[in-house]
Amino acid sequence: MIFLVSFTVFLAGILAVVALYLWIEGRRESVPERFKELASSTTGKARSGILYGNTGKWLEGIRNRFARKHPRKDEIVELLTAKELVGARLLLNHAGYRKPISYSIYWAARIGFPILLAVFALLYGMTTGMANRSIFFLVFVALAAGFLLPDTLLRMKIRKRQEQISDSLPDALDLLVVCVEAGLGLNAAFVKITEEFKLSSPTLSEEFDIVNREMVAGKPRQDALRALVERCGVEDVASLVAMLIQTEKLGTSLAQSLRVHSDSLRTRRRQKAEEAAAKTTIKLVFPLVFLLFPALFIVILGPGVMEIIRVLLPISQK
């Protein structure tokens, strides 16, 4: 009974902290609007003095700073630079979750999973008749696992998505070289990559499709390519974008630059595969020592040990 009361107080404290955090976040979202109203009212009075004008500019700067750090939900899709997408929003963007509701779902999972797993652990401990100390330890482990599970799954999704992009990028560069040498422009080559990679690599096709749509909408090519780097978070894509921007600025041959970069990227991928193959020997040591060798010793030495025991047991009994 004492443990149940203690756990109820503990759970109530957690819910109070979560409610306080959500209230602070809600108040923080309204801070830019309040600064905007205060700055606009101060600007109206600034016409009669320099002090009010400086105050209005200062408040406007603070408002913009808050607005950059805490964008509204309808602006999340349009924020594609690292300065505006930070923390969880940047991770969700790398994982491909770019809808405004994704951020709310992520934090709901970060808050809901620990409570849900803790309740299940408490019910399991009470129904199985575990000791209070064991139940408390089980609840603590469930809270920690529930808090870490959403972030772990998100990072696994990011890693898998980035590996898909890295594996498909050399083939996309080969197609890009062929398209450019055939006389197509860079924008038309991006469209061709989007069409050809819908089945083999939907992730890469989606990213290039976003680049095409941004350029059609009037966004400069360099900004669209930089946004591609921020969305993917892949080193190979960053080097490709840097090469394309440098080629465009210097006016060098795009086809030749793409061919050289494609060869270097393919060489890098082969070196990564060789490195992974070289690490296989070291990784096989632990399964061999802890799994295969004990079973092998049992199979080889087991009959001999049993025969020795069978022979020596009657002698010891005499």
ZAROMAR-7622 format. One record per residue (C-alpha): residue number from 0; residue in three letters; x, y, z. Coordinates in nm, 2 decimals. Layout:
N
SITE   num   residu       px       py       pz
SITE   NUM      ALA        X        Y        Z
...
//
This chain:
318
SITE   num   residu       px       py       pz
SITE     0      MET     0.00     0.00     0.00
SITE     1      ILE     0.28     0.24     0.08
SITE     2      PHE     0.45     0.16    -0.25
SITE     3      LEU     0.13     0.22    -0.44
SITE     4      VAL     0.09     0.56    -0.27
SITE     5      SER     0.46     0.65    -0.34
SITE     6      PHE     0.43     0.55    -0.70
SITE     7      THR     0.11     0.75    -0.74
SITE     8      VAL     0.28     1.06    -0.60
SITE     9      PHE     0.58     0.99    -0.83
SITE    10      LEU     0.35     0.96    -1.14
SITE    11      ALA     0.16     1.27    -1.04
SITE    12      GLY     0.49     1.46    -1.02
SITE    13      ILE     0.59     1.35    -1.37
SITE    14      LEU     0.25     1.46    -1.51
SITE    15      ALA     0.29     1.79    -1.33
SITE    16      VAL     0.63     1.85    -1.48
SITE    17      VAL     0.50     1.75    -1.83
SITE    18      ALA     0.20     1.99    -1.79
SITE    19      LEU     0.43     2.27    -1.68
SITE    20      TYR     0.66     2.21    -1.98
SITE    21      LEU     0.37     2.21    -2.23
SITE    22      TRP     0.24     2.53    -2.07
SITE    23      ILE     0.58     2.70    -2.10
SITE    24      GLU     0.60     2.59    -2.47
SITE    25      GLY     0.26     2.73    -2.53
SITE    26      ARG     0.35     3.06    -2.37
SITE    27      ARG     0.68     3.06    -2.57
SITE    28      GLU     0.49     3.03    -2.90
SITE    29      SER     0.30     3.34    -2.82
SITE    30      VAL     0.61     3.54    -2.73
SITE    31      PRO     0.69     3.65    -3.09
SITE    32      GLU     0.33     3.78    -3.14
SITE    33      ARG     0.35     3.98    -2.82
SITE    34      PHE     0.68     4.12    -2.92
SITE    35      LYS     0.54     4.21    -3.26
SITE    36      GLU     0.25     4.39    -3.10
SITE    37      LEU     0.48     4.57    -2.86
SITE    38      ALA     0.72     4.66    -3.13
SITE    39      SER     0.45     4.79    -3.36
SITE    40      SER     0.30     5.01    -3.08
SITE    41      THR     0.64     5.14    -2.99
SITE    42      THR     0.72     5.22    -3.36
SITE    43      GLY     0.41     5.43    -3.37
SITE    44      LYS     0.55     5.65    -3.09
SITE    45      ALA     0.90     5.64    -3.24
SITE    46      ARG     0.82     5.92    -3.48
SITE    47      SER     0.84     6.17    -3.19
SITE    48      GLY     1.18     6.06    -3.06
SITE    49      ILE     1.50     5.86    -3.14
SITE    50      LEU     1.48     5.66    -2.81
SITE    51      TYR     1.15     5.50    -2.91
SITE    52      GLY     1.28     5.41    -3.25
SITE    53      ASN     1.58     5.24    -3.11
SITE    54      THR     1.36     5.05    -2.87
SITE    55      GLY     1.13     4.94    -3.15
SITE    56      LYS     1.43     4.81    -3.35
SITE    57      TRP     1.56     4.62    -3.04
SITE    58      LEU     1.22     4.46    -2.98
SITE    59      GLU     1.19     4.37    -3.34
SITE    60      GLY     1.53     4.20    -3.33
SITE    61      ILE     1.43     4.00    -3.02
SITE    62      ARG     1.10     3.91    -3.19
SITE    63      ASN     1.28     3.78    -3.50
SITE    64      ARG     1.52     3.58    -3.28
SITE    65      PHE     1.23     3.41    -3.10
SITE    66      ALA     1.05     3.35    -3.43
SITE    67      ARG     1.36     3.18    -3.58
SITE    68      LYS     1.40     2.95    -3.28
SITE    69      HIS     1.03     2.87    -3.25
SITE    70      PRO     0.87     2.87    -3.59
SITE    71      ARG     0.50     2.82    -3.63
SITE    72      LYS     0.36     2.49    -3.74
SITE    73      ASP     0.26     2.61    -4.09
SITE    74      GLU     0.62     2.73    -4.15
SITE    75      ILE     0.80     2.41    -4.06
SITE    76      VAL     0.78     2.27    -4.41
SITE    77      GLU     0.94     2.58    -4.55
SITE    78      LEU     1.23     2.59    -4.31
SITE    79      LEU     1.51     2.40    -4.48
SITE    80      THR     1.83     2.55    -4.35
SITE    81      ALA     2.04     2.44    -4.05
SITE    82      LYS     2.00     2.77    -3.88
SITE    83      GLU     1.62     2.74    -3.87
SITE    84      LEU     1.59     2.36    -3.83
SITE    85      VAL     1.76     2.25    -3.51
SITE    86      GLY     1.73     1.96    -3.26
SITE    87      ALA     1.43     1.73    -3.31
SITE    88      ARG     1.30     1.92    -3.62
SITE    89      LEU     1.64     1.86    -3.80
SITE    90      LEU     1.63     1.49    -3.71
SITE    91      LEU     1.28     1.45    -3.83
SITE    92      ASN     1.38     1.63    -4.15
SITE    93      HIS     1.67     1.39    -4.20
SITE    94      ALA     1.43     1.10    -4.15
SITE    95      GLY     1.19     1.22    -4.41
SITE    96      TYR     0.91     1.33    -4.17
SITE    97      ARG     0.84     1.68    -4.29
SITE    98      LYS     0.47     1.72    -4.21
SITE    99      PRO     0.39     1.98    -3.94
SITE   100      ILE     0.22     1.72    -3.73
SITE   101      SER     0.54     1.50    -3.72
SITE   102      TYR     0.70     1.72    -3.45
SITE   103      SER     0.39     1.69    -3.22
SITE   104      ILE     0.37     1.32    -3.27
SITE   105      TYR     0.74     1.28    -3.19
SITE   106      TRP     0.71     1.47    -2.86
SITE   107      ALA     0.39     1.29    -2.78
SITE   108      ALA     0.57     0.96    -2.82
SITE   109      ARG     0.87     1.09    -2.61
SITE   110      ILE     0.62     1.18    -2.33
SITE   111      GLY     0.36     0.90    -2.37
SITE   112      PHE     0.59     0.59    -2.41
SITE   113      PRO     0.76     0.62    -2.07
SITE   114      ILE     0.43     0.66    -1.89
SITE   115      LEU     0.27     0.38    -2.08
SITE   116      LEU     0.56     0.14    -2.03
SITE   117      ALA     0.58     0.24    -1.66
SITE   118      VAL     0.21     0.16    -1.61
SITE   119      PHE     0.25    -0.18    -1.78
SITE   120      ALA     0.55    -0.26    -1.57
SITE   121      LEU     0.36    -0.17    -1.25
SITE   122      LEU     0.07    -0.39    -1.35
SITE   123      TYR     0.29    -0.68    -1.44
SITE   124      GLY     0.49    -0.65    -1.11
SITE   125      MET     0.17    -0.64    -0.90
SITE   126      THR     0.00    -0.92    -1.08
SITE   127      THR     0.30    -1.15    -1.06
SITE   128      GLY     0.36    -1.08    -0.69
SITE   129      MET     0.70    -0.93    -0.72
SITE   130      ALA     0.87    -0.75    -0.43
SITE   131      ASN     0.83    -0.37    -0.40
SITE   132      ARG     1.20    -0.31    -0.47
SITE   133      SER     1.18    -0.53    -0.79
SITE   134      ILE     0.87    -0.35    -0.90
SITE   135      PHE     1.03    -0.01    -0.85
SITE   136      PHE     1.34    -0.12    -1.05
SITE   137      LEU     1.12    -0.26    -1.33
SITE   138      VAL     0.93     0.07    -1.34
SITE   139      PHE     1.25     0.27    -1.36
SITE   140      VAL     1.38     0.05    -1.64
SITE   141      ALA     1.05     0.09    -1.83
SITE   142      LEU     1.06     0.47    -1.79
SITE   143      ALA     1.42     0.48    -1.92
SITE   144      ALA     1.34     0.25    -2.21
SITE   145      GLY     1.03     0.44    -2.30
SITE   146      PHE     1.22     0.77    -2.30
SITE   147      LEU     1.50     0.64    -2.52
SITE   148      LEU     1.29     0.43    -2.76
SITE   149      PRO     1.15     0.71    -2.99
SITE   150      ASP     1.49     0.87    -3.03
SITE   151      THR     1.66     0.54    -3.10
SITE   152      LEU     1.40     0.44    -3.36
SITE   153      LEU     1.43     0.79    -3.52
SITE   154      ARG     1.81     0.77    -3.55
SITE   155      MET     1.78     0.42    -3.70
SITE   156      LYS     1.54     0.55    -3.96
SITE   157      ILE     1.79     0.84    -4.03
SITE   158      ARG     2.08     0.60    -4.07
SITE   159      LYS     1.88     0.37    -4.30
SITE   160      ARG     1.77     0.66    -4.52
SITE   161      GLN     2.11     0.80    -4.54
SITE   162      GLU     2.26     0.47    -4.64
SITE   163      GLN     2.00     0.43    -4.92
SITE   164      ILE     2.09     0.78    -5.05
SITE   165      SER     2.47     0.70    -5.03
SITE   166      ASP     2.43     0.37    -5.21
SITE   167      SER     2.22     0.51    -5.50
SITE   168      LEU     2.41     0.83    -5.55
SITE   169      PRO     2.69     0.69    -5.77
SITE   170      ASP     2.44     0.54    -6.01
SITE   171      ALA     2.25     0.87    -6.01
SITE   172      LEU     2.57     1.05    -6.09
SITE   173      ASP     2.64     0.82    -6.39
SITE   174      LEU     2.29     0.90    -6.52
SITE   175      LEU     2.36     1.27    -6.46
SITE   176      VAL     2.68     1.25    -6.66
SITE   177      VAL     2.50     1.08    -6.95
SITE   178      CYS     2.22     1.34    -6.95
SITE   179      VAL     2.46     1.63    -6.94
SITE   180      GLU     2.68     1.49    -7.22
SITE   181      ALA     2.37     1.43    -7.43
SITE   182      GLY     2.30     1.80    -7.42
SITE   183      LEU     2.04     1.82    -7.14
SITE   184      GLY     2.06     2.10    -6.88
SITE   185      LEU     2.11     2.04    -6.51
SITE   186      ASN     1.75     2.10    -6.43
SITE   187      ALA     1.63     1.85    -6.70
SITE   188      ALA     1.89     1.60    -6.58
SITE   189      PHE     1.74     1.63    -6.23
SITE   190      VAL     1.40     1.56    -6.37
SITE   191      LYS     1.53     1.25    -6.55
SITE   192      ILE     1.69     1.12    -6.23
SITE   193      THR     1.36     1.17    -6.05
SITE   194      GLU     1.18     0.97    -6.31
SITE   195      GLU     1.43     0.68    -6.34
SITE   196      PHE     1.49     0.63    -5.97
SITE   197      LYS     1.13     0.60    -5.85
SITE   198      LEU     1.15     0.23    -5.83
SITE   199      SER     1.52     0.16    -5.75
SITE   200      SER     1.57     0.44    -5.50
SITE   201      PRO     1.24     0.62    -5.40
SITE   202      THR     1.43     0.83    -5.13
SITE   203      LEU     1.68     0.98    -5.38
SITE   204      SER     1.40     1.03    -5.63
SITE   205      GLU     1.20     1.22    -5.37
SITE   206      GLU     1.49     1.45    -5.28
SITE   207      PHE     1.57     1.54    -5.64
SITE   208      ASP     1.20     1.59    -5.71
SITE   209      ILE     1.19     1.85    -5.42
SITE   210      VAL     1.49     2.02    -5.58
SITE   211      ASN     1.31     2.04    -5.91
SITE   212      ARG     0.99     2.18    -5.76
SITE   213      GLU     1.18     2.44    -5.57
SITE   214      MET     1.37     2.56    -5.88
SITE   215      VAL     1.04     2.56    -6.08
SITE   216      ALA     0.89     2.77    -5.80
SITE   217      GLY     1.16     3.03    -5.85
SITE   218      LYS     1.41     2.94    -5.59
SITE   219      PRO     1.78     2.99    -5.70
SITE   220      ARG     1.96     2.68    -5.79
SITE   221      GLN     2.23     2.72    -5.53
SITE   222      ASP     1.98     2.77    -5.25
SITE   223      ALA     1.78     2.46    -5.37
SITE   224      LEU     2.10     2.25    -5.37
SITE   225      ARG     2.21     2.38    -5.02
SITE   226      ALA     1.86     2.29    -4.90
SITE   227      LEU     1.91     1.94    -5.04
SITE   228      VAL     2.22     1.90    -4.83
SITE   229      GLU     2.04     2.01    -4.51
SITE   230      ARG     1.75     1.77    -4.59
SITE   231      CYS     1.97     1.47    -4.65
SITE   232      GLY     2.26     1.52    -4.40
SITE   233      VAL     2.48     1.29    -4.62
SITE   234      GLU     2.85     1.37    -4.68
SITE   235      ASP     2.85     1.25    -5.04
SITE   236      VAL     2.56     1.48    -5.12
SITE   237      ALA     2.73     1.77    -4.96
SITE   238      SER     3.05     1.71    -5.17
SITE   239      LEU     2.83     1.68    -5.49
SITE   240      VAL     2.65     2.01    -5.41
SITE   241      ALA     2.98     2.19    -5.34
SITE   242      MET     3.12     2.06    -5.67
SITE   243      LEU     2.81     2.18    -5.86
SITE   244      ILE     2.81     2.52    -5.70
SITE   245      GLN     3.18     2.57    -5.76
SITE   246      THR     3.15     2.46    -6.13
SITE   247      GLU     2.86     2.70    -6.18
SITE   248      LYS     3.06     2.99    -6.03
SITE   249      LEU     3.39     2.92    -6.22
SITE   250      GLY     3.22     2.82    -6.55
SITE   251      THR     3.42     2.50    -6.59
SITE   252      SER     3.29     2.19    -6.78
SITE   253      LEU     3.00     2.04    -6.59
SITE   254      ALA     3.02     1.70    -6.77
SITE   255      GLN     3.39     1.66    -6.70
SITE   256      SER     3.35     1.77    -6.33
SITE   257      LEU     3.06     1.52    -6.29
SITE   258      ARG     3.26     1.24    -6.44
SITE   259      VAL     3.56     1.30    -6.22
SITE   260      HIS     3.34     1.33    -5.91
SITE   261      SER     3.15     1.01    -6.01
SITE   262      ASP     3.47     0.82    -6.03
SITE   263      SER     3.59     0.95    -5.70
SITE   264      LEU     3.26     0.87    -5.53
SITE   265      ARG     3.26     0.52    -5.67
SITE   266      THR     3.62     0.47    -5.55
SITE   267      ARG     3.52     0.59    -5.21
SITE   268      ARG     3.23     0.34    -5.20
SITE   269      ARG     3.46     0.06    -5.30
SITE   270      GLN     3.71     0.16    -5.03
SITE   271      LYS     3.43     0.16    -4.77
SITE   272      ALA     3.33    -0.19    -4.88
SITE   273      GLU     3.69    -0.31    -4.85
SITE   274      GLU     3.71    -0.15    -4.51
SITE   275      ALA     3.39    -0.33    -4.40
SITE   276      ALA     3.53    -0.66    -4.53
SITE   277      ALA     3.86    -0.61    -4.34
SITE   278      LYS     3.66    -0.55    -4.02
SITE   279      THR     3.48    -0.88    -4.06
SITE   280      THR     3.77    -1.09    -3.93
SITE   281      ILE     3.78    -0.89    -3.60
SITE   282      LYS     3.40    -0.90    -3.56
SITE   283      LEU     3.41    -1.28    -3.60
SITE   284      VAL     3.64    -1.33    -3.31
SITE   285      PHE     3.37    -1.28    -3.05
SITE   286      PRO     3.12    -1.53    -3.20
SITE   287      LEU     3.40    -1.79    -3.25
SITE   288      VAL     3.53    -1.76    -2.89
SITE   289      PHE     3.21    -1.74    -2.70
SITE   290      LEU     2.97    -1.94    -2.92
SITE   291      LEU     3.15    -2.18    -3.16
SITE   292      PHE     3.45    -2.29    -2.95
SITE   293      PRO     3.25    -2.40    -2.64
SITE   294      ALA     3.02    -2.61    -2.85
SITE   295      LEU     3.32    -2.75    -3.04
SITE   296      PHE     3.50    -2.84    -2.72
SITE   297      ILE     3.18    -3.01    -2.58
SITE   298      VAL     3.15    -3.22    -2.90
SITE   299      ILE     3.52    -3.32    -2.91
SITE   300      LEU     3.60    -3.36    -2.54
SITE   301      GLY     3.25    -3.46    -2.42
SITE   302      PRO     3.27    -3.84    -2.50
SITE   303      GLY     3.62    -3.86    -2.36
SITE   304      VAL     3.52    -3.69    -2.03
SITE   305      MET     3.22    -3.92    -2.00
SITE   306      GLU     3.44    -4.23    -2.06
SITE   307      ILE     3.68    -4.11    -1.80
SITE   308      ILE     3.40    -4.05    -1.55
SITE   309      ARG     3.26    -4.40    -1.63
SITE   310      VAL     3.59    -4.57    -1.57
SITE   311      LEU     3.70    -4.37    -1.26
SITE   312      LEU     3.36    -4.37    -1.08
SITE   313      PRO     3.36    -4.74    -0.98
SITE   314      ILE     3.72    -4.70    -0.86
SITE   315      SER     3.63    -4.41    -0.64
SITE   316      GLN     3.33    -4.59    -0.49
SITE   317      LYS     3.55    -4.88    -0.38
//
